[in-house]
């Protein structure tokens, strides 16, 4: 995997927590995995909301069409 080096500032207490949990040579991987997990969660939430909105629109259109079809059956 191609990597990019960045400079990130985090609060000291967050760094202490990270240091207690993860060996120094494994921090980049840990942070990458944490970021990817959070990005996926946010993307999944956004897609779920978009699907809900689309479902509402589909239901609205179906009701309109149902009314139009029923009007012609009298």
Secondary structure, DSSP 8 states (H G I E B T S, - for coil): -----------HHHHHHHHHHS-GGGHHHHHHHHHHHHHHHHHHHHHHHHHHHHHHHHHHHHHHHHHHHHHTT-
